[in-house]
Amino acid sequence: MSDLLKVSSSPHVRAKDDTTRIMLYVILALMPTTIFGVFNFGLRALILVAVCIVTCVISEFLFEKAVGKKSTVGDLSAVVTGLLLALNLPFTLPYWQAVLGSIFAIVIVKMLFGGLGQNFMNPALGGRVFLVISFAATMTHFEFDGVAEATPLAVLKSGEAVNTLDMLIGRTGGTIGETSAICILIGAIILILLGVIDLTIPGFYICSFIAFLVLFGGHGWDSTFIVAHLCGGGLMLGAFFMATDYVTSPITPMGKVLFGICLGVLTGVFRIFGNSAEGVSFAIIFSNLLVPLIEKVTVPRAFGITRTKKPKEVKANE
């Protein structure tokens, strides 16, 4: 009998890319942002990035060693988690706090739920939110050119004007990886060209956020206000690098659309009506929790399945 007729277990269609290759693509796409962050904030930013990456890798290795599981550090997912976490931290953060956040991201958010593919939210964002809640003072302390200053979003929320060109280039305070919108977009283009992500989730995220700003931001269609919100904070980094996480985002086409809209609306609510000027991390985590429900209501109907009406009940006296 022909080999074409042999039956095997799924999956029947396999992609050439494996986890390691995809993680390499993500690391490559994050290089422009990382290099600019080090250039912008100096050697301490580079050390903080290294601390987070090394801690994440060691944490995953030791956890798997302790529970007797095969080591998976070679898939580079721990490296990506450490890099993303570092890019979401101010360069002034004490190293020991970065270590705690990295351990939390890997051990609590990722490994205790079964490892890569089982975590219910993005590990890097989980680590960042843990640090924001635990060490609010150091996580909201930002410096630029040796001077402590408020982030552009905080300035914008107070009603003052901001320089959108500086925000686009990255000549502002903020976390290591969020300041330069241009570098983030270069990385996003790399991911799109390599086929790692598509524009569905980021596109609907950004568009729904803009719509929310126009309706509830109090400035109408003010292009300067809109561009400042898009370039400020972690919106661009979150939209292209964390909201598109394979594990914690929907796989159904309509689910991706709903997911992106949820992200945009929640980010708008947190930024416009919340006490904090930012809100991307919480918006993504809350939306991650909605993914099972989103996929349940958006699963495509199987080909050939039709809705049938239930037969009417026959009355007893008929």
N, C-alpha and C positions, 0 to 999 in steps of 0.2 A: 504493500500500500504506500502511496505517496506520502512524503513527509509533510506535505501541505495539509493533510487530513488529521494529523496528530493534534490531540487536545491537551492543553496545558492550563495550569491555574493562572488567574489574572495577576498582574496586568499583562495584556496582550500587546499593547503599544508602549514602547519605552523611548524615552528621550536620551540623547547623547550626554546631556549634562547630568552630573551627580551632585550631591550636596556639597562636596569639597569645591568643585568647580564654581558652583553658584556663589558660595561664600567668598571665593577668590574674586569673583566679579564685583561683589558688594564692597569688599575691601578696596579694590581698585577704584571704584566709583567714589569712595569716601576719601581718597587721597587728596584731591584738590581742597576739600574743606579742612582736612586735617593739617595739611601743609600751611594753608593760610592761617589757621588757628595758631599754629606754632610761631609763624612769622608775626602775627598780630600780638600775641601775648608773651612770647619768649620761651626760654628753656623750661621754665616751670610747667608750662602747658604740655610740653613733650614728655616730661617726667611723669606727669599725672596720667597721660595716655598710656605710657608704659606700665605704670602701677596697676591701672584698671585691667589691661589686657593680661598681664602676668598673673594677677590675682584670680581672674576668671578661669584661666587655663588650669592653674594649680587647684582651684576649688573643685572644678569638674573632675580632674584626675584623681584627687584624694577621695572625693565622694564615691566615685565608681570603684576605687580600690577598696574602700571600707565596706561596701555592700556586695562586693564580689562580682561586679559587672565588667564586661569588656570595655576598655577605654575607648572613648569616642572623641578625644581631643583632636585627633587627626582630621576631623571633618571641618575644622576651623570655625564652627559656630560659636564657640566660646570666645574666640578672638574677635569675631564680629560684635558679640555682646559687649565685651570690654571696650572696644573702640567706640561703639555707639553710646555707651554709658559715659565715657570720658568726654565725648563731644557735647554731651548734655550737662556738663558740670562747669562751674566757674573755675578758672585756673588758680584762684586763690584758695580753693577748698583744701583743708588739711588732708594729708595723704592717708592717715588712718581712717578718716571718714570715707574716702574713696574705696579703701579696702573693704570696709563694712558693706558699702553699697554693692560692690562687686560680688561679695560672698552671698548677699541676700539675693541678687539677681540670678546667680547660678544655682545655689543650693535650694533656696525656698521657692522661687518662681519657676525654675526649670527642672531641676533634678528630682525634687520631691513629687512632682507630678508625672514622672516617667521619662524625663529627658526630652531631647529635641523631637518635636512633633506632637508632644502631649501637653505642653504648657498652654494655659488658657489666656495668658496675656503676654505681651512682649517683655522678655526678661530685662532688657536695658531700661525700659520705661518703668518697670516695676521697681528696679533698683533706684532710679531717680526719684520716684514718688516717695519711696521709703526714706531717702535722704532729705527730701523737702519737708516731710512730716517730722522727722527726728531732729534735723539740724537746720531749721528755717533761717537762722541768722547767717550762717556761713553759706548756705545755698542761695541766698538772695543778696550776697555781697559781691558787687561787680566793680572792677577797676579797668581803666583804660589809660594808657600812658602814665601809669603810676598814680592816677587820681581816682578815688572812689566816686562813682556817679551812678545815677539811676539809668536803667535801660531805656532805650527809645520808646518802648511800649508804655513804661511807667510815666514817662514824660508826656506821651500822647494822651494817656488816660487822665492826667491832671489838667488837660486842656491847653497845653503849650504846644508850640510848633516844633517839628523835628526836621532834620535834613535827610530827605529820602535818598539822595545820591550817596551819602555816607553809609546809609543802611544797605543800599544795593551793593556797594563795594565791600563794606565790612569795617569801616573806620569808626566803630562804636564799641561800647561795652556790651557784655553779654556772656553767654557760655562759650566754650572753646569753638564749637562747631556751628553756632547759629547766626553768626554775625554777617557773613558774606553770602547774600542770596545768589550772586553770580556763581560762586564756587559750588554751591548746592545744586544749582540748575545744570552746571557742567556734569556733575556726578549723576544727576537724574537722566540726562541725555545718554550717558554711557550705559546706564542700566536698561534704558529703552532700546538702544541700538543692539545691545547684546541679548535682548529678548528676555531679560530677567523679570521685568515688570511691564505692565501696559498702563495706559493713561486713564483707565476707567475710574479707579478709586481716587487717585490724586486729582483728576479733572473734576469729578463731582464734588469732592471735598472743597476744592478751592472755589468753584462756581457757587456752591450753596453757601459758603462762608461770605462771599462777596454779596450775594442776595440778602443775607441776614444783615450785613453791615448797612446796605442801602436802606433796608426797611426799618431797622431798629437802632442804627448807629448814631442817629441824630444829626448827620451831615448830608444826607441824601446821596446823590451821585457825585461825591467829592473824590476825584482821582488821587489827589495827594494823600488823603486820609486812607483810602483803600490800599494804595501801594505801600504806605507805611505799615499797615497791619499785615500785609502779605510778606513784606521783607523783615519785619520785626519778630522777635521771639523764635519759637521752634516750629512754626507752621510749615515752612518749606521742607525742613529736615524731617519733620514728622510725616508729612504728606507723601514724600517719595521714598523714604527709607524705613519707616516704622509702621505706617498704616498699611503698607503693601506686604508686610510679613506674611509668608505663605501659611504659617501655622495658625495665626490668630486673625486672619481675614477670611471672608466668605470665598467660596469657589464657584458659586452659581453666578451667572451673568447679572441677573436682576439683583441678587444679593450684594454684589459689588456696588451697584448703583445706590441701593438703600444704605449700605455701610458708609459710602462717601457722603451722602446727604446727612446722616446722623452725625458724622464727624464735623461737618461744616456748621450745623446748627448748634451742637454742644460747644464747640469752640467759640462761636459767637455769643452764646449765653454766658459762658465763663468770662469772656473778655469784656463784654459790654455791661453785664449786670452783676458780675461777681466782684469780690473785693480785690482779687489779684488781677494784674494786667495780663497775665498769661493764662493758658488753659488747655494747651495742646495735649500735654501728657495725660491729664485726667480725661479729656475727651476721647482719646484713643483707647485708654483702658476701659472706660465705661462702654464704648462701642464694641471692644473685644468681648465683653460679657454678653452682648446681645447677638453675637455671631451664631450660636446654635439656633436661636429663635428665627433669625433672619434666614438662615439656610433652610429651616423647616418650612417656612411659608413661601420660599422662592424656588424650591426644587422643581425642575422642569417635569412636566407630565410625560410619562413613558409613551413612546410611539405606539399607536394602536389602542391606547386606553381612552375610553370615552365615558362621560358621565351618563349614568342611566337612572331614570326615575324609578323609585320604588313602586311596585304595584299597589293599587289602592286595596285597602282591606275590604273584604266582602262582609256585608252586614249579616248578622246571624239569621234574620228573618227572610233573607232572600234565597 
